[in-house]
C-alpha cells in the first residue's frame, strides 16, 4: 500500500514538473509519422492532361475502402467516387478530401498538393461546437479551418453544413455547391413485405457513438410497444466508448429495466455490401441524433422505403423532405443537446405505421430525386471538369 502511495505521489510530481512539456513530447512521438506523411505528399505530381483524382483517406496514400470493406461516415462517398474516378497516386490533377475523414497530417498534405499544382476539393460535413464536442470544441475547428481555407472548391453536404461552416469556420471565398451524399438506389431498394403486420420493425441505424442516441431511442421504442406490442427494434453498429463489452452490458441492462430485452436485436458493424439487407429487414428508421449535419443513413433508409421519425434539427429535415417522414421539433442551440419528446416520437411512428404505404412510397421517391448515385457522380464529373478548365 505504501509503495503504491509513493508511486502515485511520484506521478503527480512528474506531471507537475513535465506537464508543460507534454505537447512537445506528443509532437516528438508523432514526428516520424508526420515526416513520412510529408514524404508521401511530396511524391504527388500534377497531372493536368486529364481529370485524375487522389483521395485523402485516413491512411493516405492508400486507396479508399471497397464496398466489401467496412467504411462509415464520410469515407463512404470516397468509396463511391473512386469507382467512377479511380484513386490516382502520385499523379493527380485534383486532391479530394472530406472534412470528417481525418488525417493527422492533412494540412501538410493539402499545402504540398497546392504547391505541386493540384486543385483541392473539400467535401465539408459538420463542425465542432459545445453541445456536440463539449469543452475544447475550438481545437477541432482549427483543424477543419486549415483545410477549409486551402480549398479551391467546397462541396457542402447540406445547407445546414454550409451555414454551420460559415458560423464556426468563417466566410470562404472559394466557389461552392451543395451536393447531398449519395445512395446506390439499385442496391438499396424496398422489398415486398407482408403488410399489414401487427407491428413494425424499427431501426436505429449507423453507429451509436453518442450514448444519448441509444438511450433516447429505446425510451421511444418502449412507448411504441404500448401502442404496437408486436414491434421490434434493430440496433446497428458500434456503441460508445472504447470497451464495447462494457457499453453492451450497459445497453442491455437498460433494455432489461424497461422490459423490452426480448424485442431488441444488436446487429454489430456491417460493410456497405451487406447494408441493404439490414435496411430491408426494417420498416421505419428512428433517428434521434441532434443536429446531425448530413447522415448517409437517411439516404440509405429512404432508398430502402423506410420513412423516418427524427429530431427536426441539423440537416435531416432538408434530407427527409415533406412527406417521407415526421420530424419532431426541438430547441435549436449550439450549447446544449435538445431531444424530442419520447411520447410524441412514438406517436409519430404509430402514425407512419397506420399510413405506411404512402410514407414508404414517398421515402423511395425522395431518395430517387435527391440522392441517386448517378446524380452524385454527374455533379462531380461536372465539378471536376470545371476545375480543370480554370
C-alpha positions as CSV (number, residue, x, y, z in Angstrom):
1,X,0.0,0.0,0.0
2,X,2.9,2.4,0.9
3,X,4.7,1.8,-2.3
4,X,1.5,2.4,-4.3
5,X,1.1,5.7,-2.4
6,X,4.7,6.7,-3.1
7,X,4.2,5.8,-6.8
8,X,1.1,7.9,-7.1
9,X,2.9,10.8,-5.4
10,X,5.8,10.5,-7.8
11,X,3.4,10.5,-10.7
12,X,1.9,13.7,-9.5
13,X,5.3,15.3,-9.1
14,X,6.2,14.2,-12.6
15,X,3.0,15.7,-14.0
16,X,3.7,19.0,-12.3
17,X,7.3,19.1,-13.4
18,X,6.8,17.9,-17.0
19,X,3.2,18.9,-17.7
20,X,4.2,21.9,-19.8
21,X,6.4,19.6,-21.9
22,X,3.6,17.1,-22.7
23,X,2.5,18.8,-26.0
24,X,6.2,18.8,-27.2
25,X,6.6,15.2,-26.1
26,X,3.5,14.2,-28.0
27,X,4.8,16.1,-31.1
28,X,8.1,14.2,-30.9
29,X,6.2,10.9,-30.8
30,X,4.3,11.5,-34.0
31,X,7.1,13.3,-35.7
32,X,8.3,10.2,-37.7
33,X,4.7,9.7,-38.9
34,X,4.4,13.3,-39.8
35,X,7.7,13.2,-41.7
36,X,6.5,10.0,-43.5
37,X,3.3,11.7,-44.5
38,X,5.2,14.7,-45.7
39,X,7.4,12.4,-47.8
40,X,4.3,10.7,-49.3
41,X,2.8,14.1,-50.1
42,X,6.0,15.3,-51.7
43,X,5.6,12.4,-54.3
44,X,2.4,14.0,-55.6
45,X,2.8,15.2,-59.1
46,X,0.4,17.4,-61.1
47,X,-1.2,15.6,-63.9
48,X,-3.1,18.2,-65.9
49,X,-3.7,16.3,-69.1
50,X,-6.9,14.7,-67.8
51,X,-9.1,14.5,-64.7
52,X,-7.3,12.3,-62.2
53,X,-8.3,12.2,-58.5
54,X,-6.2,11.5,-55.4
55,X,-8.3,10.9,-52.3
56,X,-7.1,11.9,-48.9
57,X,-8.1,8.8,-46.9
58,X,-7.2,8.4,-43.3
59,X,-4.4,6.1,-44.3
60,X,-3.1,8.3,-47.2
61,X,-1.8,7.5,-49.8
62,X,-3.8,4.2,-49.7
63,X,-7.0,4.0,-51.8
64,X,-10.5,4.4,-50.3
65,X,-12.2,1.3,-49.0
66,X,-14.1,-1.0,-51.3
67,X,-17.7,-1.8,-50.7
68,X,-16.8,-5.2,-49.3
69,X,-14.7,-3.5,-46.6
70,X,-16.0,-1.7,-43.6
71,X,-16.3,2.1,-44.1
72,X,-18.6,4.5,-42.4
73,X,-19.5,8.2,-42.3
74,X,-17.6,10.4,-44.7
75,X,-15.5,7.6,-46.1
76,X,-18.4,6.0,-47.9
77,X,-18.6,8.8,-50.5
78,X,-14.9,8.2,-51.3
79,X,-15.7,4.6,-52.0
80,X,-18.4,5.7,-54.5
81,X,-16.3,8.4,-56.1
82,X,-13.3,6.0,-56.5
83,X,-15.5,3.6,-58.5
84,X,-16.0,6.3,-61.2
85,X,-12.8,8.3,-60.7
86,X,-10.1,5.8,-59.6
87,X,-7.7,6.8,-56.9
88,X,-4.6,8.2,-58.7
89,X,-1.4,8.5,-56.8
90,X,1.1,10.0,-57.1
91,X,-0.1,11.5,-60.4
92,X,-3.3,13.5,-60.0
93,X,-4.9,16.8,-61.0
94,X,-7.2,17.1,-58.0
95,X,-6.9,16.2,-54.4
96,X,-10.3,15.3,-52.8
97,X,-10.6,15.5,-49.0
98,X,-13.7,15.0,-46.7
99,X,-13.7,17.1,-43.5
100,X,-14.9,14.1,-41.4
101,X,-12.2,11.7,-42.8
102,X,-9.3,12.9,-40.7
103,X,-5.6,12.6,-41.3
104,X,-3.3,14.0,-38.7
105,X,-1.0,15.5,-41.5
106,X,-3.8,16.9,-43.6
107,X,-2.6,20.5,-43.6
108,X,0.9,19.3,-44.8
109,X,-0.6,17.2,-47.5
110,X,-3.0,19.9,-48.7
111,X,-0.3,22.5,-48.7
112,X,2.0,20.3,-50.6
113,X,-0.7,19.4,-53.1
114,X,-1.3,23.0,-53.9
115,X,2.4,23.7,-54.2
116,X,2.5,20.9,-56.7
117,X,-0.3,22.5,-58.8
118,X,-3.2,20.2,-57.8
119,X,-6.6,21.6,-57.2
120,X,-8.0,20.9,-53.7
121,X,-11.7,20.0,-53.3
122,X,-13.1,19.9,-49.8
123,X,-16.2,18.0,-49.0
124,X,-17.5,19.8,-45.9
125,X,-19.6,18.0,-43.3
126,X,-20.3,19.2,-39.8
127,X,-18.2,21.4,-37.4
128,X,-17.5,21.2,-33.7
129,X,-19.5,23.1,-31.1
130,X,-20.1,22.9,-27.3
131,X,-23.3,20.7,-27.5
132,X,-21.6,18.1,-29.7
133,X,-18.0,18.1,-28.7
134,X,-18.0,19.5,-25.1
135,X,-15.3,21.8,-23.7
136,X,-12.4,22.3,-26.1
137,X,-14.6,22.4,-29.2
138,X,-12.5,25.2,-30.6
139,X,-9.5,22.9,-31.3
140,X,-11.2,20.5,-33.9
141,X,-12.4,23.6,-35.7
142,X,-8.8,24.9,-36.0
143,X,-8.0,21.7,-37.9
144,X,-11.1,21.9,-40.0
145,X,-10.4,25.6,-40.8
146,X,-6.9,24.7,-42.0
147,X,-8.5,22.6,-44.8
148,X,-11.4,25.0,-45.3
149,X,-9.0,27.9,-46.1
150,X,-6.9,25.9,-48.6
151,X,-9.8,24.6,-50.7
152,X,-10.2,25.6,-54.3
153,X,-13.8,24.4,-54.2
154,X,-16.1,23.4,-51.4
155,X,-18.8,20.8,-51.6
156,X,-21.2,21.1,-48.7
157,X,-23.2,18.0,-47.8
158,X,-26.3,20.0,-46.9
159,X,-27.4,23.6,-46.5
160,X,-27.0,23.1,-42.7
161,X,-23.4,22.2,-43.3
162,X,-22.9,25.4,-45.3
163,X,-24.4,27.6,-42.6
164,X,-22.6,25.9,-39.7
165,X,-19.3,26.2,-41.5
166,X,-20.0,29.9,-42.1
167,X,-20.6,30.4,-38.4
168,X,-17.7,28.4,-36.9
169,X,-15.1,28.4,-39.7
170,X,-15.8,31.8,-41.2
171,X,-16.7,33.1,-44.6
172,X,-14.9,31.4,-47.6
173,X,-14.1,33.0,-50.9
174,X,-13.9,29.6,-52.6
175,X,-16.8,28.7,-55.0
176,X,-19.1,26.1,-53.6
177,X,-22.1,23.8,-54.2
178,X,-24.4,21.7,-52.1
179,X,-24.3,18.1,-53.2
180,X,-26.1,15.6,-51.0
181,X,-24.5,12.4,-50.0
182,X,-25.4,9.6,-52.4
183,X,-27.0,6.2,-52.2
184,X,-27.0,3.4,-54.8
185,X,-30.7,3.1,-55.4
186,X,-30.1,0.0,-57.4
187,X,-28.9,-1.8,-54.3
188,X,-30.9,-0.1,-51.6
189,X,-34.5,-0.9,-52.6
190,X,-37.8,-1.6,-50.9
191,X,-38.7,-5.2,-50.6
192,X,-42.2,-6.7,-50.7
193,X,-43.5,-7.0,-47.2
194,X,-46.5,-8.9,-46.0
195,X,-48.4,-5.9,-44.7
196,X,-50.4,-5.2,-42.7
197,X,-48.5,-6.8,-39.8
198,X,-49.4,-6.2,-36.2
199,X,-46.2,-4.3,-35.5
200,X,-43.3,-2.7,-37.4
201,X,-39.6,-3.4,-37.2
202,X,-37.9,-0.1,-36.1
203,X,-34.3,0.6,-37.0
204,X,-31.7,2.6,-35.0
205,X,-29.0,2.7,-37.7
206,X,-25.4,3.8,-38.1
207,X,-23.0,3.7,-35.2
208,X,-24.2,4.6,-31.7
209,X,-21.1,6.7,-30.7
210,X,-23.3,9.1,-28.8
211,X,-24.8,7.2,-25.8
212,X,-27.9,9.5,-25.7
213,X,-29.0,8.3,-29.2
214,X,-29.5,4.8,-28.0
215,X,-31.0,5.8,-24.6
216,X,-33.5,8.1,-26.3
217,X,-34.4,5.5,-29.0
218,X,-35.1,2.7,-26.5
219,X,-37.3,5.1,-24.5
220,X,-39.2,5.9,-27.7
221,X,-39.4,2.2,-28.6
222,X,-40.8,1.4,-25.1
223,X,-43.6,3.9,-25.8
224,X,-44.2,2.4,-29.2
225,X,-44.8,-1.0,-27.7
226,X,-47.6,0.3,-25.6
227,X,-49.5,1.0,-28.9
228,X,-47.9,-1.8,-31.0
229,X,-46.9,-4.7,-28.8
230,X,-45.5,-6.7,-31.6
231,X,-43.0,-4.0,-32.7
232,X,-39.3,-4.9,-32.7
233,X,-36.1,-2.8,-32.8
234,X,-32.8,-3.4,-34.6
235,X,-29.7,-1.5,-33.3
236,X,-26.7,-1.4,-35.7
237,X,-23.1,-0.5,-35.5
238,X,-20.6,0.1,-32.7
239,X,-21.6,1.6,-29.3
240,X,-20.0,4.5,-27.5
241,X,-16.7,4.1,-25.6
242,X,-13.5,2.1,-26.1
243,X,-14.7,-1.1,-24.3
244,X,-17.6,-2.4,-26.4
245,X,-18.3,-5.2,-23.8
246,X,-18.9,-2.6,-21.1
247,X,-21.1,-0.5,-23.4
248,X,-23.1,-3.5,-24.4
249,X,-23.7,-4.5,-20.8
250,X,-25.0,-1.0,-20.0
251,X,-27.3,-1.1,-23.0
252,X,-28.7,-4.5,-22.2
253,X,-29.2,-3.5,-18.6
254,X,-31.3,-0.5,-19.8
255,X,-33.4,-2.8,-22.0
256,X,-33.9,-5.2,-19.1
257,X,-35.0,-2.3,-16.9
258,X,-37.6,-1.3,-19.5
259,X,-38.8,-4.9,-20.0
260,X,-38.0,-4.9,-23.8
261,X,-34.9,-7.0,-23.9
262,X,-36.6,-9.7,-26.0
263,X,-37.8,-7.2,-28.6
264,X,-34.4,-5.7,-29.4
265,X,-31.5,-7.1,-31.6
266,X,-28.0,-5.7,-31.9
267,X,-26.5,-6.4,-35.4
268,X,-23.0,-5.0,-34.9
269,X,-20.9,-3.3,-37.6
270,X,-21.6,-4.0,-41.3
271,X,-20.0,-3.5,-44.6
272,X,-21.5,-1.4,-47.4
273,X,-22.1,-4.6,-49.4
274,X,-24.2,-6.1,-46.6
275,X,-26.0,-2.9,-45.5
276,X,-29.0,-3.2,-47.9
277,X,-30.1,-6.5,-46.3
278,X,-30.2,-4.8,-42.9
279,X,-32.4,-2.0,-44.1
280,X,-34.7,-4.4,-45.9
281,X,-35.4,-6.1,-42.5
282,X,-36.8,-2.9,-41.1
283,X,-39.9,-0.7,-41.7
284,X,-39.2,2.7,-40.0
285,X,-36.0,4.5,-39.1
286,X,-35.8,6.2,-35.7
287,X,-33.2,9.0,-35.8
288,X,-32.6,10.7,-32.5
289,X,-29.3,12.4,-33.2
290,X,-29.3,16.1,-32.5
291,X,-28.1,18.5,-35.2
292,X,-26.9,15.6,-37.5
293,X,-25.3,17.5,-40.4
294,X,-25.8,15.1,-43.3
295,X,-26.1,11.4,-42.4
296,X,-25.7,8.8,-45.1
297,X,-28.1,6.8,-43.0
298,X,-31.0,8.9,-44.1
299,X,-30.5,8.4,-47.8
300,X,-30.0,4.7,-47.4
301,X,-33.2,4.4,-45.3
302,X,-35.3,6.4,-47.7
303,X,-34.0,4.4,-50.7
304,X,-35.0,1.2,-48.9
305,X,-38.5,2.6,-48.5
306,X,-38.1,3.3,-44.8
307,X,-39.8,6.5,-43.6
308,X,-38.0,8.4,-40.9
309,X,-39.1,9.6,-37.4
310,X,-36.5,12.2,-36.4
311,X,-35.3,15.1,-34.4
312,X,-36.1,18.2,-36.5
313,X,-32.6,19.6,-36.3
314,X,-29.4,19.9,-38.3
315,X,-29.6,18.8,-42.0
316,X,-32.1,16.0,-41.5
317,X,-35.3,18.0,-42.3
318,X,-34.0,19.0,-45.7
319,X,-32.9,15.5,-46.4
320,X,-36.2,13.8,-45.5
321,X,-38.4,16.5,-47.1
322,X,-42.1,17.0,-46.5
323,X,-43.7,13.6,-47.0
324,X,-41.0,10.9,-46.3
325,X,-41.2,11.0,-42.5
326,X,-42.2,13.0,-39.4
327,X,-39.8,15.4,-37.6
328,X,-40.4,16.4,-34.0
329,X,-39.4,20.0,-33.1
330,X,-36.6,20.6,-30.6
331,X,-34.9,23.7,-29.2
332,X,-32.2,25.0,-31.6
333,X,-28.9,25.5,-29.8
334,X,-25.2,25.1,-30.2
335,X,-24.7,25.0,-26.5
336,X,-26.8,22.0,-25.4
337,X,-28.4,18.9,-26.9
338,X,-32.2,19.0,-27.1
339,X,-34.1,15.8,-27.5
340,X,-37.7,15.4,-28.9
341,X,-40.5,14.2,-26.6
342,X,-40.4,10.4,-26.5
343,X,-44.2,10.1,-26.5
344,X,-44.5,12.4,-29.5
345,X,-41.8,10.4,-31.3
346,X,-43.6,7.2,-30.5
347,X,-47.0,8.5,-31.8
348,X,-45.3,9.7,-35.0
349,X,-44.0,6.2,-35.6
350,X,-47.5,4.8,-35.0
351,X,-48.9,7.4,-37.4
352,X,-46.4,6.3,-40.1
353,X,-47.3,2.6,-39.5
354,X,-51.0,3.3,-39.9
355,X,-50.3,5.1,-43.2
356,X,-47.3,3.0,-44.2
357,X,-47.7,2.6,-47.9
358,X,-48.0,6.4,-48.5
359,X,-45.0,7.2,-46.3
360,X,-42.9,4.4,-47.8
361,X,-43.6,5.4,-51.4
362,X,-42.7,9.0,-50.5
363,X,-39.5,7.8,-49.0
364,X,-38.4,6.0,-52.1
365,X,-39.3,8.9,-54.3
366,X,-37.3,11.3,-52.2
367,X,-34.3,9.1,-52.4
368,X,-34.5,8.8,-56.2
369,X,-34.9,12.5,-56.7
370,X,-32.3,13.8,-54.2
371,X,-29.7,11.1,-53.5
372,X,-29.3,8.8,-56.6
373,X,-25.7,7.8,-57.0
374,X,-25.7,8.6,-60.7
375,X,-26.8,12.2,-59.9
376,X,-24.0,12.5,-57.4
377,X,-21.4,11.2,-59.8
378,X,-22.6,13.5,-62.6
379,X,-22.4,16.5,-60.3
380,X,-18.8,15.7,-59.5
381,X,-17.9,15.0,-63.1
382,X,-19.1,18.5,-64.0
383,X,-17.3,19.9,-61.0
384,X,-14.0,18.2,-61.8
385,X,-14.3,19.3,-65.5
386,X,-14.9,22.9,-64.5
387,X,-11.9,22.9,-62.2
388,X,-9.7,21.6,-65.0
389,X,-10.8,24.4,-67.2
390,X,-9.7,27.1,-64.8
